[in-house]
Amino acid sequence: MKNSRSYLKVLILLITAVSFLFILSACKPWTVVKLDKENTTSANNSINLDGENTNLSEYVDQLWTENIVPYIVQESKKNKAGKVISAIKSDQKRAGEEYGTRESSAGTPWKYIISGEAKIISLNTESRNGTVDLDLKPYDDEPELKMQIGPVIRGTSIRDSLDFISFDNFGNQIEYAQFSSELNDKVIKEVLNEFKFENLLDQEIDFKGVAIKDSSEIILTPVEIDLLGE
C-alpha cells in the first residue's frame, strides 16, 4: 500500500512539473526590442528653435560656417586686442560700454570680440581646461591674456557674443545651455584640434575670438587661429 501511495505522489509531482514547464514555455516574460540608435540620437539632439523641432548639431554646423565665423571675424577687426585689454585694465565699465557686448540683464560679464597677433609663451595643461598664455605685440615676455585650448572649453562667451540669436529663440534654459555646449565643441573640432600646442611655444599666431574678464585674468575663446611666419 505504501508503495502505491509513493508511486502516486511521484506521478502527481511529474504531472505537475510537466504542466508547469508547458505553461512556462508558452509565456514570454519579456520582449526584446531593437533600438534604432540613429533615431534615438536624433531625438535626444532635438531642440525647440523658434517653435520648431530642430536638430541641434545640424543647426550649429550650418550656423558656424555661414554666420558665426564671418560675424566674429568681421566684428573683431574693429577691436584690436591690445587696445581693448588696455581699456579693460584702465576702466572695465567704460571698456565694456565702448568695446563689449552682453546680455540685457545687468551684472552679466562683458564679452569682447577681438583680434590680434601674439606669441605663445607658456602652456597650462594641469586641468582639462587647458590654456596658453599669450604675449601681445610688441613682445615683452609678459602674458596679456589666456587662450583656451581644451579639451574642455568653459563658459558661454561665443554664444553670448552673438547679436543675431538669444534665449528667446529657444524653448527653455536647458536648450539654450545645450546650444552653448555645442558651440564650444565646435571650437574644439574646427579650430583647436588642428594644432599641437605643446609644439608651438614661442610661435606667433594671428587670432580672432571672444574674450571675457574672469577675476584677474582675461580669457579668450578662439574662433580662428593662423600661424604666422609659415
C-alpha positions as MATLAB code, in Angstrom:
seq = 'MKNSRSYLKVLILLITAVSFLFILSACKPWTVVKLDKENTTSANNSINLDGENTNLSEYVDQLWTENIVPYIVQESKKNKAGKVISAIKSDQKRAGEEYGTRESSAGTPWKYIISGEAKIISLNTESRNGTVDLDLKPYDDEPELKMQIGPVIRGTSIRDSLDFISFDNFGNQIEYAQFSSELNDKVIKEVLNEFKFENLLDQEIDFKGVAIKDSSEIILTPVEIDLLGE';
ca = [
       0.000    0.000    0.000;
       2.864    2.299    0.873;
       4.468    1.617   -2.479;
       1.237    2.531   -4.257;
       0.965    5.814   -2.390;
       4.618    6.671   -3.077;
       4.128    5.870   -6.739;
       1.012    8.084   -6.826;
       2.874   11.019   -5.218;
       5.718   10.714   -7.700;
       3.243   10.571  -10.573;
       1.434   13.688   -9.334;
       4.743   15.565   -8.995;
       5.790   14.581  -12.512;
       2.450   15.684  -13.963;
       2.679   18.990  -12.073;
       6.235   19.610  -13.275;
       5.391   18.846  -16.897;
       2.341   21.108  -16.750;
       4.434   23.937  -15.266;
       7.073   23.611  -17.993;
       4.380   23.612  -20.672;
       2.819   26.807  -19.274;
       6.243   28.443  -18.908;
       7.205   27.659  -22.486;
       4.036   29.302  -23.748;
       4.731   32.561  -21.928;
       7.012   35.438  -22.962;
       8.276   37.017  -19.727;
       9.877   39.910  -21.637;
      10.170   41.305  -25.117;
      13.475   42.327  -26.663;
      13.161   45.487  -28.725;
      15.961   46.521  -31.030;
      16.735   50.213  -30.589;
      17.236   52.422  -33.583;
      20.384   54.234  -32.403;
      20.243   56.800  -35.170;
      16.678   57.802  -34.396;
      17.338   57.784  -30.636;
      20.357   60.047  -31.019;
      18.461   62.346  -33.315;
      15.600   62.634  -30.826;
      17.985   63.376  -27.952;
      19.628   66.119  -30.018;
      16.379   67.799  -30.975;
      15.563   71.249  -29.608;
      12.727   73.720  -29.957;
      14.061   76.574  -32.054;
      11.648   79.373  -32.898;
       8.775   76.976  -32.251;
      10.048   74.182  -34.499;
      11.833   70.918  -33.668;
      15.401   71.281  -34.911;
      18.448   69.027  -34.867;
      20.930   70.975  -32.761;
      24.126   69.579  -34.290;
      22.972   70.222  -37.849;
      21.817   73.705  -36.906;
      25.172   74.609  -35.310;
      27.110   73.132  -38.250;
      25.314   75.458  -40.643;
      25.283   78.471  -38.329;
      29.004   78.158  -37.574;
      30.087   78.353  -41.203;
      27.510   80.746  -42.581;
      27.014   83.151  -39.677;
      29.167   82.805  -36.575;
      32.686   82.757  -38.033;
      32.018   85.544  -40.572;
      30.355   87.660  -37.881;
      33.162   87.301  -35.319;
      35.893   87.791  -37.929;
      34.224   90.989  -39.141;
      33.497   92.371  -35.663;
      36.974   91.522  -34.365;
      38.559   93.842  -36.948;
      37.066   96.773  -35.046;
      38.623   95.753  -31.717;
      42.347   95.093  -31.608;
      43.258   93.064  -28.542;
      45.928   95.411  -27.208;
      43.631   98.433  -27.284;
      40.735   96.572  -25.644;
      42.864   94.999  -22.901;
      44.410   98.362  -22.038;
      40.918   99.824  -21.766;
      39.756   96.958  -19.533;
      42.698   97.452  -17.179;
      42.042  101.188  -17.049;
      38.254  101.200  -16.568;
      36.351   97.940  -17.026;
      32.885   99.515  -17.070;
      33.845  102.073  -19.681;
      35.682   99.424  -21.731;
      32.590   97.249  -21.716;
      30.353  100.047  -22.884;
      32.758  101.021  -25.666;
      34.048   97.670  -26.895;
      31.925   94.963  -25.286;
      28.621   93.206  -25.647;
      26.499   91.385  -23.115;
      23.030   90.072  -22.408;
      20.421   92.617  -21.428;
      20.483   91.695  -17.731;
      22.714   93.990  -15.703;
      25.642   92.435  -13.906;
      26.468   89.809  -16.549;
      30.089   89.904  -17.746;
      31.048   91.859  -20.834;
      32.185   89.828  -23.858;
      34.795   91.353  -26.178;
      35.111   90.249  -29.805;
      38.796   90.878  -30.503;
      41.647   90.105  -32.890;
      45.392   90.392  -32.640;
      48.840   88.954  -33.087;
      50.567   87.271  -30.192;
      53.304   84.884  -29.166;
      52.554   81.704  -27.199;
      54.846   81.929  -24.170;
      53.599   79.146  -21.881;
      51.340   76.117  -21.804;
      48.968   75.252  -18.953;
      47.560   71.714  -19.139;
      47.270   70.709  -15.485;
      43.493   70.615  -15.841;
      41.305   69.521  -18.738;
      40.519   73.185  -19.313;
      43.913   73.787  -20.891;
      45.167   77.256  -21.772;
      48.154   79.001  -23.302;
      49.492   82.392  -22.225;
      49.664   84.990  -24.994;
      52.109   87.883  -25.171;
      50.741   90.563  -27.485;
      52.824   92.677  -29.820;
      55.086   94.490  -29.013;
      56.516   91.499  -27.185;
      57.824   91.832  -23.647;
      57.528   88.174  -22.486;
      54.616   89.123  -20.209;
      51.220   87.425  -20.695;
      48.309   89.723  -21.508;
      45.639   87.062  -21.846;
      44.991   83.326  -21.727;
      43.555   81.388  -24.647;
      41.500   78.249  -24.029;
      42.829   75.203  -25.891;
      40.723   72.354  -24.435;
      39.986   69.536  -24.354;
      37.326   71.255  -22.220;
      36.107   74.745  -23.119;
      34.410   76.628  -20.314;
      31.874   79.403  -20.400;
      29.334   80.791  -22.830;
      31.428   83.523  -24.470;
      30.757   82.546  -28.078;
      27.014   82.176  -27.583;
      26.638   85.388  -25.609;
      28.597   87.483  -28.103;
      26.143   86.844  -30.950;
      23.681   89.640  -31.636;
      21.503   87.612  -34.008;
      20.382   84.876  -31.606;
      19.274   84.907  -27.979;
      17.485   82.944  -25.287;
      14.157   83.991  -26.792;
      14.827   81.761  -29.821;
      14.941   78.609  -27.663;
      12.325   76.564  -25.893;
      13.912   76.735  -22.442;
      17.098   77.409  -20.493;
      18.335   73.819  -20.860;
      18.238   74.008  -24.664;
      19.965   77.387  -24.568;
      22.744   75.819  -22.485;
      22.961   72.884  -24.904;
      23.431   75.363  -27.729;
      26.411   76.903  -25.930;
      27.947   73.477  -25.286;
      27.564   72.593  -28.959;
      29.353   75.823  -29.928;
      32.218   75.028  -27.548;
      32.500   71.559  -29.078;
      32.660   73.226  -32.481;
      35.596   75.369  -31.337;
      37.467   72.207  -30.353;
      36.698   70.322  -33.563;
      37.059   73.138  -36.099;
      39.745   75.324  -34.522;
      41.800   73.736  -31.747;
      42.181   70.163  -32.997;
      44.283   71.442  -35.898;
      47.154   72.327  -33.555;
      49.542   70.583  -31.174;
      50.071   73.450  -28.777;
      52.900   71.719  -26.920;
      54.926   72.227  -30.104;
      54.007   75.892  -30.505;
      55.885   77.605  -27.683;
      57.353   80.916  -28.923;
      55.218   80.588  -32.068;
      53.495   83.721  -33.312;
      49.803   83.477  -34.118;
      47.040   85.641  -35.503;
      43.780   85.106  -33.600;
      40.150   86.134  -33.651;
      37.720   85.252  -30.917;
      35.751   86.304  -27.863;
      37.374   87.384  -24.596;
      35.961   87.790  -21.116;
      37.382   89.278  -17.929;
      37.390   86.411  -15.420;
      38.562   87.545  -11.995;
      42.042   88.949  -12.583;
      42.542   87.254  -15.958;
      41.288   87.835  -19.476;
      40.250   84.558  -21.113;
      39.986   84.179  -24.892;
      37.893   81.571  -26.682;
      39.245   81.444  -30.250;
      37.157   81.161  -33.383;
      40.043   81.440  -35.833;
      43.798   80.843  -35.407;
      46.514   81.235  -38.033;
      50.206   80.548  -37.562;
      52.449   83.423  -38.593;
      55.768   83.018  -40.371;
      54.808   79.817  -42.167;
];
